[in-house]
Amino acid sequence: VGLLLVGLFTAVFAETDKIAYIDSDKIMRESADTIEAQKILMDEKLKWEDEINEMDKEIEMLYNDYESKQVMMTETAKKEAQEKMQELSRQRQNKVQEYFGENGLFIQKQNELLTPLLKKMQSVIDKVAVENNYLMIFDVSAGSVLYAKPNLDITDLVLEELENYTE
């Protein structure tokens, strides 16, 4: 009788609760929202890189000018030219840090764009889990799933729901 109950419980449990997985990397690569956010971020990055490249050109021009004229320059003029190049180099380095440093504008913009997308993705995953009675959904891109049958992959379902999701 006990074995029969265990078997019946296992059969009922297996019917109602399911496990699935997603590939969040794939979702992030293929989601229209993420693609748009990536475009915005890359446009900003290119703008910042152009600004730094302009500073590089100016530094190079000052250096070339200094090199070609230094034999005719007074010590005071040499010192002023060197200080100007050093100051522009410092300004360039500050811009690099401001834009691409640890807490730079690039990271800030990336977080600003991705945070709502990640929240939306989590809402969709929650919705899919509830609607399909999933007990657990793993993320294979996190590296913790060593093996799973392909029929447990609901990445495309989540992607589809994500594209149609309205809050």
C-alpha positions in Angstrom: 0.0 0.0 0.0 2.8 2.4 0.9 4.6 1.7 -2.4 1.4 2.3 -4.3 0.9 5.7 -2.6 4.5 6.7 -3.4 4.0 5.7 -7.0 0.7 7.5 -7.2 2.3 10.6 -5.5 5.2 10.5 -7.9 2.9 10.2 -10.9 0.8 13.1 -9.8 3.8 15.2 -9.0 5.4 14.5 -12.3 2.2 15.5 -14.1 1.7 18.9 -12.5 5.2 20.2 -11.8 7.8 20.6 -14.5 11.3 21.8 -14.8 12.6 23.8 -17.8 15.5 26.0 -18.7 16.3 29.1 -20.7 19.4 30.6 -22.3 19.4 34.2 -21.2 22.3 35.0 -23.4 20.3 34.0 -26.5 17.3 36.0 -25.2 19.6 39.1 -24.8 21.1 38.6 -28.3 17.7 38.1 -30.0 15.3 40.3 -28.1 14.2 43.3 -30.2 14.3 45.5 -27.0 17.9 44.4 -26.3 19.0 44.9 -29.9 17.6 48.5 -29.7 19.3 49.2 -26.4 22.6 47.8 -27.8 22.2 50.2 -30.8 21.7 53.2 -28.5 24.6 52.2 -26.3 26.9 51.7 -29.3 25.9 55.1 -30.8 26.8 56.7 -27.5 30.1 54.8 -27.3 31.0 55.9 -30.9 30.3 59.5 -30.0 32.6 59.3 -26.9 35.3 57.5 -28.9 35.1 60.2 -31.6 35.6 62.9 -29.0 38.7 61.0 -27.6 40.0 60.5 -31.1 39.7 64.2 -31.8 41.8 64.9 -28.6 44.4 62.3 -29.9 44.6 64.2 -33.2 45.1 67.5 -31.4 47.8 66.0 -29.1 49.6 64.6 -32.2 49.4 67.9 -34.0 50.8 69.7 -31.0 53.6 67.2 -30.7 54.5 67.3 -34.4 54.4 71.1 -34.3 56.7 71.0 -31.2 59.1 68.6 -32.7 59.5 70.6 -35.9 60.0 73.9 -34.1 61.7 73.0 -30.9 65.2 73.9 -32.1 64.1 77.5 -32.7 62.0 77.8 -29.5 63.1 79.5 -26.4 63.2 77.5 -23.2 60.1 79.3 -22.0 58.2 78.5 -25.3 59.4 74.8 -25.1 58.1 74.6 -21.5 54.8 76.1 -22.4 54.4 73.8 -25.4 55.2 70.7 -23.2 52.8 71.9 -20.5 50.1 72.3 -23.1 50.6 68.8 -24.4 50.7 67.4 -20.9 47.5 69.2 -20.0 45.7 68.0 -23.1 46.9 64.4 -22.3 45.6 64.7 -18.8 42.2 66.0 -20.1 42.2 63.0 -22.6 42.8 60.6 -19.8 40.1 62.2 -17.7 37.7 61.8 -20.6 38.6 58.1 -21.0 37.9 57.6 -17.3 34.7 59.6 -17.4 33.4 57.6 -20.3 34.9 54.2 -20.0 36.2 53.9 -16.4 34.9 51.6 -13.7 31.8 53.8 -13.0 32.0 55.7 -16.3 29.1 56.9 -18.5 29.3 53.7 -20.6 28.6 51.5 -17.6 25.9 53.9 -16.3 24.2 54.0 -19.7 24.4 50.2 -20.0 22.8 49.8 -16.6 20.1 52.4 -17.4 19.2 50.6 -20.6 19.5 47.0 -19.4 17.9 47.2 -15.9 14.3 47.7 -17.3 14.9 44.9 -19.9 16.1 42.5 -17.2 13.1 43.3 -15.1 10.8 42.8 -18.1 12.5 39.5 -18.8 12.1 38.3 -15.2 8.4 39.2 -15.4 8.0 37.2 -18.6 9.8 34.3 -17.1 7.6 34.4 -14.0 4.5 34.6 -16.3 5.6 31.6 -18.4 6.5 29.7 -15.3 3.0 30.2 -13.7 1.0 29.7 -16.9 2.9 26.5 -17.7 3.2 25.2 -14.1 7.0 25.1 -14.0 8.4 24.2 -10.7 11.8 25.6 -11.6 13.4 27.3 -14.6 17.2 27.2 -14.9 19.4 29.5 -16.9 22.0 27.5 -18.9 24.0 30.6 -19.7 24.8 30.8 -16.0 26.8 27.6 -16.3 25.1 25.7 -13.6 23.2 23.3 -15.9 25.6 20.5 -17.0 23.0 18.6 -19.0 19.4 19.0 -20.0 17.2 17.5 -22.6 16.5 19.9 -25.5 12.7 19.5 -25.0 13.1 21.3 -21.6 14.4 24.4 -23.4 11.8 27.2 -23.3 14.0 30.0 -24.5 12.0 30.5 -27.7 8.8 30.6 -25.7 10.2 33.3 -23.4 11.5 35.2 -26.4 8.1 35.1 -28.0 6.4 36.2 -24.8 8.9 39.0 -24.3 8.2 40.4 -27.7 4.4 40.4 -27.0 4.7 41.5 -23.3 2.8 44.6 -22.1 2.9 45.6 -18.5 
